[in-house]
Amino acid sequence: TQIKINKVSLSGIIRILSVTSVGLESFSYNGQCPAFAIYLTRSNNTALVLVPFNMTNRAYNSESLKVIFPQGTTINDVDSVAIICNDTKEPLLVERLGQ
């Protein structure tokens, strides 16, 4: 799944690596959102955080990261990625996995 938000120069690709992990590849972000969160959810529900990426709010330049799911959660429990600016709680992006 490709993610892209021009407003904060965010881009990358989310790939399923296993039933309990995903990779965030070629991830870039300018660090300009006061506080941001990327997480996996179900049915585009931005209030339901199933797999938080727990990323530091800083600039990233074409980096690759691996995200391990919390115990008891598998890829079958999620179907969407959400990116939110935590200061406003406004979704910057909600995208179905596999799109």
N, C-alpha and C positions, 0 to 999 in steps of 0.2 A: 504494500500500500504506500503510495507516494503522499507525503504531506508537504504543504507549502503555504506559508503566510507571508505575503509581501510586506505587510505593515511592520513586521519585526525581523525581516530577512531570515525567516526560518524555513528550512527545507531538509528533507531526508527521506529515507525509505524504511518502512517497518516490514521485516520479514519474520515469518514463523520459523523458528529453529527447531523446536520440539514441542511436545504437549505442555511443557511447563516453562517455556522461554521464548522470547522474541529478540531479534536484533534490530537496533536502530543504526542504519548505515548512512554514511556520507552526511551526517547531521551537522548543519550549520545554523547559527542563531546569533543575532547581534547583541543579546543580553539587555535590550532596552525596555522590556516589560518589567515593571517594578517587582513583580513576583509571578512566576508562571509555573504551571503544572502540566505534565503530560501523563495520561493514564489510559488504561484499557477499561472499557465499560460494556454494558449490554444494551442493545436496542437504542443506541444514541442517547442514553440517559446520562446527562452531564453531572447529575447529583450522585450517581452510583460509581464510586471508585473501587474497582475490583483489583486492578494491578497498577499501583503507582510506579512511575519510573524513578522517583526520588532523585531528581537531577538538581544540581547546583545552578542557581541563576547567575550565569556568567556567559561570556561569548564562547561559542563553539565554532570551529572551522573544519568542516569535513571530517568529523570524528565518528568512530564506530563504538557502540555501546551494546552490552548484553543485559537484558532484563530477565531476572528469574521471578517466576510467579510466587505469591505467598502460598504457604502450605495449604493444600486442599483445593486450590484453584488450578484449572487446566484451560487450555485453549478452547475447549467446548463451552466454557462459562462466559466467554467474551466474544463480541463480534464488531466492536467499534473502538476507535481511538478518539480521545478528546484532548484538546489543548485549551487551557483556561488561563486567563490573567487573574491571579488570585486576589489582587487588590480590588478588582471590580466584580469578580466572579463571572465575568462575561466570557462565553465560549468564543475563542478565536477560530476554532475549527472542530468539527465533529465529522468523522469520516468512517464509513464501513470498512472493516478489514477486507482485504482481497479486491478492493476496487482499483 
